[in-house]
Amino acid sequence: MLIIMCVASFSNHGDSLYMKYYHSKLLSIMLCLNKYVLIFLNTKRLLIISITISGTIPIILGCNQKKLNPHELFDMFEHKVSVSTNLLFENNEINGYGITMLDTLLLMKIQGSYNYQIYDLKNKRPVKRFGRQGRGPGEYPMLPQFIFQSPEHGNLKVLYRNRLDIYSIDSLINSENYLPTSHAIPEGPVFLRASQVNPKTIIGIGLFEKGMYGIIHEGEYTGSYIDYPLNEKYNNIEPYLLAIAYQGFIVCHPSDDKCVRAFSNGGVLQFLTISNGTPIITNQIITTLPDIEIRTIAGATSARATSDTRGYRGLAGTSGFVYAIYSDLIPDSRETHIRSMYGKHLLVFDWEGNPLIHFTLDEGISSLFVDQNDKYAYGSTSMGDIVRIPIFLNSRLKQEDIVNKVCQ
């Protein structure tokens, strides 16, 4: 493990779009350390932390950076394996925006619908659909947005765009199709995706006024945080416009306060530690920065990703590993644009960001789920089919051998 000493340098950037941390405990520690801060890294990648003091003076901590192109990203992995996808369900109603699993049940979002489909993996049959219809002020009709497992045994958390509901799997199966709202998040932030950090904290990415990370801590929405990295030309762009273009995935460790963020537009993989609801970047791997186009039509400003759509198409985590689906295809036609939305590269890291193994799939997938035994991965294809990928990570390669080679 490298120990890098970074010297704090002060500059008045005002409201520049660097990562802002308002965690008072971390701030007090830094002030006590005065001029120097020890930062522990497992890799030689870039780490830049920006902390705002009194809202105006950020402390920039800079360490060595190595930016990779996609081929260099793949070269990081000494262990490369080609695997075939196995058809699990043939169903063109499913899209790649939501997939999770609880026990032997697989839950997937239905294309063109506000519902999820529950499948019984053991008996290979659909169980039922469920969802919710938006009614009244402040509710969105595009529901549910996605679903993820909560630490409470047998429960799932359904995060609608501005609602957070908790259900047991029995209630999902036995209830009517449209479910009542059980909890509304104060201030109604719009979440696109989220993950459970611990029983007290949920971190989400979505459309926020002040940043791209939103935090729900102890049941309350505590605010949002600016993302990193940003191209300098975007410094004066409203954060919510950046959030529209800088979409992606986030997943958290089942027991530790660690999370990983992957960009859909741009090859950026961030490894985070969550401290009392504050995201702190500990490592990141950059291939391509997100690039966006800002348009103003009839006085309305919008943002979208450019034609370079290389980036991550799915993210999953188990207690030992992080799995990411990456697409390196730059589309030159409508056909290749659709194909570029699905990745054939399944990259496996540990939770510190060390590269472990590179799986090459015979068919591109989006969305991703991996069982906690690291035996099978699940994803959806461009045809809407659900496939299962036999990875058997621990039996293919000894974990000790992988880790030892990475740490040398």
N, C-alpha and C positions, 0 to 999 in steps of 0.2 A: 504494500500500500504506500503510495507516494504521500509525502507531507510537503505541501507547498505553502510558503508564507507569502501572502498577498498584502501589499501596502495599500491602505485606504487613501484614496485621493478625492478631494472635495471639489465639486463644481456646481454651479447654479443652473440646472436645466429646467427649472420651473415645472411644467406639466409634461415633460418628455415621456415618451411611451416606453420606459424601462419598467422592469418588474418592481412593484412597490410593496414593501412589507411594513405592516403597522403593528407587528407583534411586539408589545412593550418589553417582554422578558428578553427576547433576542436583542432588542435595541440596547437594553441596559447592559447586557453582557459585552456587546461591542464597545460601548462607551468605557466600560471598565478595562477592556483590553487596550484602550487608547489607540495607538497608532497601528498595531499589528493584529492580524487575525489569522489563526491557524485553520487551514481548510484541508480536510482529509479526502483524498480522491483514490478511487480504484483504477482509474484510467487517466490518460494524458489528454483528455478532451477539454474543450473550453468550459469554464465556469465563470459566469458573470452574474453577480448579485447586486441589485440596486435597492438601497433602503432609504426611504424618505424621512428625514428628520424635520419635524415641525411642518411637514407637507411641502417643503421647498428645496431642501439641500440633499440630494442623493449621494450616498457613498457607493462608489463603483469599485468592485473588487475584480480585477482581471487576471486570468491565468492563461496558460498556453492553449491555443486553439488549433485543431486540424480539421479542415473541412474536406469531406469526402465526396467523390462522384459515385454514382450507383455501383460501378464496377469495383471501386475501392471498398464500398460497403460490403459487397459480397466477399471480397478478398480477406476481410477481417475474420471470416469463419474458416478454420482449418478443417472442420468436419462438414462434409457436404453429402447429402443423401437425396436420391430421387424416389418419390413415392407416388402411388396411384390413388386416386380418389374412388371411393365406393359409393354407388347410388344408394341412398337411404330412403328418401321419399321423392317421388316424381310429382311435383306440384308447381305449376307456373303462377300460382297466386302469391307465393312468398317472395318478399324482396329482402335486401341485405341490411335493413336498418335496425333490426332487433332480433336477437337470438340469445336465449339463456337456457339453463337446464337445472332442474331440481329433482333429485333422486333419479327416477327413470322417465321423467317427463321432460320433453323438449318443447319450449315455447318460442314461437316465431311470429313476427309481425306480418300481416297480410297486405299485399300490394293493393293500392287503391281503396283501402278500407281503414276504419278507425279501430280495428280489432286485432287480436292475437289469436293464433291457432295453437291449441295444446295437443301434442302428440304423445302417445304412449310408446316409448322406445322398446320396451320389453315385448309388447304384443304387436308392435309395428302397425298402429292404427290411430287415426285421429280421435281425440276425446271430445273436445268442444271448442267453440270460439268464445272469446269474451272481450269486452271493451267498455267504453263509456261514451255517452253523447254529451257534448257541451251544451249547457243551458244557462242563460242568465248573463249579467254583466261580468266582464273580466274572465270569462271562460272561453277556451279555444275549441273549435270544432274538430281539430286534428288530434284526436285522442284515441288510445293512449300513445304517448311518444315512445317510450320504451320501458322495459322492466328489468329488474336485477334482484339478486338474492340478498336478503338482509341477514345480519348475524343471528337473529332469533331463529331457532330451529323450526323448519317447516313453514317459514313466512317468506313472502316476496314483497318487494317494494315497487310499486308502480308509480313512476314519476311522470305525470302529465306535464304539459308545458308550464303550468303555474299551480299544479296540485301535487301533493305527495300522499299517496294512499298506501296502507299496509294491509295485506290480506294473507290469510293462510291458504295453502294450496287447496284444502278442502272447500273453503268458501268460494274459491275461483271456479272449481269444478261444479259445485252444487248451486251456485247463485244464478240469477238471471243474466242475460247477455250484457245489459248495461248496469254498471255498478255505481252505487252512490259515492259521493265524495266523503272521505273520512277526515281529511286534514288539508287546510289551505295554507300555503307558505305566505307569511306576511310580506307585503310589498309586491308579491307576484312576479318574481324574476322569471324570464323565459329560459328554461333549460332544454338543450337539445340532447345531451347525454350526461350521465352522472355515474358515480360509483360510491360505494360505502367505504369510508376510511376506517371507521371504528363505530361502536354503538352510539357515539355522540356526534359524529361528523360525517357529512356527505359533501363531496366536492363535485361540481358540475361544470360543464362548458356549454356556452350558449350565447344568447343575445342579451348583453348587459350594457348599461349606460357607461360604466367606468372600467370595463375590462372584459376578459374572456374566461376567467375562473370565477365561479360563484360558489359561495360556501354556505351550507346550512349547518350550524353548530348548536348542539343542544336544543334542536327543534326550532331555532330562529335563523332567519336569513341575516348573516353578519356582514355582507358586503361582497364586493368583487375585486379582482386583482388583475393588473395588466399582464399580458402574456409576454413571452420572449421566445425567439428573437424576432426583431422587426427590421425590415429594410429602412434605411434612413429616409428615403423618399416618402415614407408613410407617416412621418412624425407628426404631421399636422392634420391627419385624417381622424375623424371621430372613431373612438374605439368600437362602437357597435357595428360600424361598417366593416372594420377589420374582422370582427367576430363572424360576420356573415361569410366572409371568404376563407377565414382561417378555421374551418371546421375540422373535426376529427373525432378521436376516440379517447376515452380515459378509463383506466382500470386500476383497482387498488388491491394490495396484498390482503389475503384473508384474515391475517392477525396482526401484522405490523402496520405502522403508520406510514406506509410507502405507497406511492402511486406512479403510474407511467402514463404519459400523454403522447399520442401520435397524431400528426397532422395528415389530413386527407389531401390537402393541396400543399405540396412541398415535403421533402423527405426529412422531417424533424422528429426525433424521438427524445422526449424529455423524461428524466427520472427525478421524482419529487419525494421529499419528506414533508409530511403534514404535521405542523406543530401548533396545537391549540387552534386549529382552523386556518392556519396560515401556510400556503404552499411555498416550499423552498426548493429550488432546483439544485440537485446535487451532481447531476451529470447529464449530458445530452450529446446525441450523435446527429450531425447535420450532413445531409447530402445536397439537397436543394432547398433554398429558402422559398416560402410561399410567395407567389407573385399574383397581384390582383389588378383589376381594372376598375377605376372609379368613373362613374357616368352620372351626368346631371341632365335629366330630360324633363322639360316643363317645370323646372324648379325643384324636382325631386332628385335626390342623390342616392345612388345605389352602388354596390360593390359586388364583384364576382371574380372567380378565379380565371386566369388566362388559359390558353390552350395547352400549356405545359402542365399536365395533370398528374405527373409522377408523384407518388406519395403512398400513404398507408391506407389499406382498405379494411382492416379489421385488427382488433387487439383483444387479447385474453391473458389471464394470469392465474397461476396456481400457487400453492405455498412455496414452490421452489423455483418457478420459471415464469418468464414473460414471453408471450408468443405474439408476433406481429406479421400481418400479411402485407407485402409490399408489391406495388406495381411500378415497373420501370419503363412502361410503354408510353411513348409520346404519340398521340393520335394524329393521323394525317387524313382521316376520312370519318364519316359518321360511324362506319362499322368498327374501325379501330378505336374510336372514342368510347363506344360501348364496351369493347374489350378492355380498354384501359381502366375501367371502373372495377375490374376484378384482377386480383394479383395471383401470380403463380409462385411467389417466393415467400415461404413460411420461415421467418427468422426467429431463433430462440436465444434469449438472453437470461442472465440471472437478474435479480432485482437491483443490482448495483450498475447494470449496463454492460457487463462483460459478455461478448459474443460467444455462444456455445456451439450451435449447430444451424446449418442452412438446409432446409428441405426445399426441393424443387418439385412442384406439383404438375401433374399432367393436364390439369384444367384449372383455370383461374377461378377464385372464389372471392366473395366479399362477406362481411360479417365474420365472426369467429367465436367459437366456444371450445374450450378444452376441459376434459374431465379432470378432477383433482388427483387422479392416479397417473396423469401424463401418458395415458395410453391412446386415447382417441381425440382428434380434433373434428369439429363440425363447422360447416360453412354452407353458403348458398351460391349457386352458379348463376350465370347470366340467363339461363332458361328458367330460373326459379326453383330448380331442384335442390334438395338438401342432400349433401354428401358427407360421408364419414371418412376421415383420413387416419390410417393406422400409423401412429408415430412411435409408440412404445419406447419413449425416450430413455428410460433408465436401463432397459435391457439392450438397446442398440449400442449404447456407449456407457461405460462406467462413469458415473458422475465425478468420482474422485480424479480420474484421468483428465476429464475436461477442465475441471477447476484448476488443477495443478498446472496445466499447460497455459491457461489464461493468465495465471498469477505470476508466471515466471518472467 
